[in-house]
Amino acid sequence: MGWLARAAIIVCTATLFSALTNTGASAQFCASNAECGDIQVCDKWLFGTAGTCSLTFCNTQADCGVTRRPSLCVLGVCQAICRSNVNCPGQVCAPVPGSGVGICTAAPPAPPAPPPPAPGSGSGSGAGIGQAGEGQACGPRRFGGGVIKSVGCKPGLLCQNARCVRLPQ
């Protein structure tokens, strides 16, 4: 065997060893299912001796029997079974209708913050505008600077045709 063939074997062996011992953010390399997550399998591709951890795909519930953790076949992928959020670190336990258990899923995004109030509006006490008395203008009113505010009537009065009137007795 020539030196070039030996060098090629050494380079290939070193590359394979590096790939099998990689712990970075890339795919997790494995030699058996035991080296993968609870609901993953070792998808072997290197002459049947090594591969990468991948999701367990399924057509029926029986296909999920290869996972280490009990799982359900949901939408073609084996999903981890849970009874509460404690069983799903970093995820939430979503109930599966009719099964009595749930599956671990990504947490829903937080609802967006409400928009800030528009300038000039507010939810204050309305101390700047008092309630109108009998016969005074009420309802939407235009103030300086084009600001429109709704003026209410004092207790016992009703805003009718933009004027405060007594409630019918």
C-alpha positions as CSV (number, residue, x, y, z in Angstrom):
1,M,0.0,0.0,0.0
2,G,1.4,3.4,-1.0
3,W,1.9,6.4,1.2
4,L,-1.0,8.2,-0.5
5,A,-3.4,5.4,0.3
6,R,-2.3,5.3,3.9
7,A,-2.6,9.1,4.2
8,A,-6.1,8.9,2.8
9,I,-7.1,6.2,5.3
10,I,-5.7,8.3,8.2
11,V,-7.5,11.5,7.0
12,C,-10.8,9.6,6.7
13,T,-10.4,7.9,10.1
14,A,-9.6,11.3,11.7
15,T,-12.6,12.9,10.0
16,L,-14.9,10.1,11.1
17,F,-13.6,10.2,14.7
18,S,-14.0,14.0,14.8
19,A,-17.6,13.6,13.5
20,L,-18.5,10.9,16.0
21,T,-17.2,12.9,19.0
22,N,-18.6,16.3,18.0
23,T,-20.6,17.9,20.8
24,G,-21.2,21.3,19.1
25,A,-24.5,22.8,18.0
26,S,-24.7,20.6,14.9
27,A,-26.6,17.3,14.6
28,Q,-25.9,14.8,17.4
29,F,-24.0,11.8,16.1
30,C,-24.8,8.4,17.5
31,A,-24.1,4.7,17.3
32,S,-27.3,3.5,19.0
33,N,-30.7,4.8,20.1
34,A,-29.5,5.1,23.7
35,E,-27.3,8.0,22.7
36,C,-30.3,10.0,21.5
37,G,-33.1,11.9,23.2
38,D,-36.1,10.2,24.8
39,I,-38.2,10.4,21.6
40,Q,-35.5,10.2,19.0
41,V,-33.8,7.4,17.2
42,C,-30.3,6.9,15.8
43,D,-30.7,7.2,12.0
44,K,-27.7,5.2,10.8
45,W,-26.1,6.1,7.5
46,L,-22.4,5.3,7.8
47,F,-22.3,1.6,6.8
48,G,-24.9,0.9,9.5
49,T,-22.4,1.8,12.3
50,A,-23.0,5.5,12.9
51,G,-25.6,8.1,12.2
52,T,-27.4,11.1,13.6
53,C,-30.2,11.4,16.1
54,S,-33.5,12.3,14.4
55,L,-37.3,12.5,15.2
56,T,-39.2,9.3,15.1
57,F,-41.6,9.3,12.2
58,C,-44.7,7.1,12.4
59,N,-47.7,5.9,10.5
60,T,-49.4,4.1,13.4
61,Q,-49.0,4.0,17.2
62,A,-46.9,0.8,16.9
63,D,-44.2,2.8,15.1
64,C,-43.6,4.7,18.3
65,G,-42.6,1.6,20.3
66,V,-38.9,2.3,19.5
67,T,-38.7,5.5,21.6
68,R,-37.4,5.3,25.2
69,R,-40.2,7.5,26.5
70,P,-43.8,6.6,26.0
71,S,-45.1,8.6,23.0
72,L,-48.1,9.0,20.8
73,C,-48.2,9.1,16.9
74,V,-49.5,12.6,16.2
75,L,-49.4,14.0,12.6
76,G,-46.8,11.5,11.6
77,V,-44.3,12.1,14.4
78,C,-43.9,10.4,17.7
79,Q,-44.6,12.9,20.5
80,A,-43.7,12.5,24.2
81,I,-46.6,11.8,26.4
82,C,-47.2,14.0,29.5
83,R,-49.7,14.6,32.2
84,S,-48.6,18.1,33.3
85,N,-46.1,20.8,32.3
86,V,-43.6,19.3,34.8
87,N,-43.2,16.4,32.4
88,C,-42.1,18.8,29.6
89,P,-39.0,20.8,30.5
90,G,-39.0,24.0,28.5
91,Q,-42.4,23.1,26.9
92,V,-46.0,22.8,27.8
93,C,-48.3,19.8,28.1
94,A,-51.1,20.1,25.5
95,P,-54.0,17.7,26.1
96,V,-54.8,15.3,23.2
97,P,-58.6,15.0,22.9
98,G,-60.0,11.6,23.8
99,S,-56.7,10.1,25.0
100,G,-56.6,11.2,28.7
101,V,-53.0,12.3,28.2
102,G,-51.2,15.2,26.5
103,I,-48.1,15.7,24.4
104,C,-45.2,18.1,24.9
105,T,-45.3,21.1,22.6
106,A,-43.6,24.4,22.3
107,A,-44.9,27.1,24.7
108,P,-47.2,29.5,23.0
109,P,-45.8,33.0,22.4
110,A,-46.6,35.6,25.0
111,P,-49.5,37.9,23.9
112,P,-48.4,41.2,22.5
113,A,-48.4,44.2,24.9
114,P,-51.4,46.5,24.5
115,P,-50.7,49.6,22.4
116,P,-49.9,52.8,24.3
117,P,-52.8,55.2,24.7
118,A,-53.1,57.8,22.0
119,P,-51.8,61.3,22.9
120,G,-54.6,63.4,24.6
121,S,-56.6,60.3,25.5
122,G,-56.3,58.5,28.8
123,S,-58.1,56.6,31.4
124,G,-57.9,59.3,34.1
125,S,-60.6,60.3,36.4
126,G,-61.9,62.9,33.9
127,A,-61.3,65.7,36.4
128,G,-60.7,68.1,33.6
129,I,-64.2,67.8,32.2
130,G,-67.1,67.8,34.7
131,Q,-70.5,66.2,34.0
132,A,-73.1,68.4,32.4
133,G,-76.1,69.6,34.3
134,E,-79.7,69.8,33.2
135,G,-80.0,71.6,29.8
136,Q,-76.3,71.7,29.2
137,A,-74.5,70.2,26.2
138,C,-73.5,66.5,26.4
139,G,-72.1,63.8,24.2
140,P,-69.1,64.2,21.8
141,R,-67.7,67.8,22.1
142,R,-64.8,69.4,20.2
143,F,-62.3,71.2,22.4
144,G,-59.2,73.3,21.5
145,G,-56.7,71.7,19.2
146,G,-59.3,69.5,17.6
147,V,-59.6,67.2,20.6
148,I,-63.0,65.4,20.8
149,K,-64.2,64.1,24.2
150,S,-67.5,62.7,25.4
151,V,-69.2,64.7,28.1
152,G,-71.5,62.8,30.3
153,C,-74.5,64.0,32.3
154,K,-74.8,64.2,36.1
155,P,-76.6,61.4,37.9
156,G,-80.4,61.4,37.3
157,L,-80.0,63.0,33.9
158,L,-79.9,61.5,30.4
159,C,-78.1,62.7,27.3
160,Q,-80.7,63.2,24.6
161,N,-80.3,65.2,21.4
162,A,-76.9,66.5,22.7
163,R,-78.6,68.0,25.9
164,C,-78.9,66.7,29.4
165,V,-82.6,66.0,30.4
166,R,-84.2,64.6,33.5
167,L,-85.0,60.9,33.4
168,P,-88.7,60.2,32.9
169,Q,-90.5,59.5,36.1
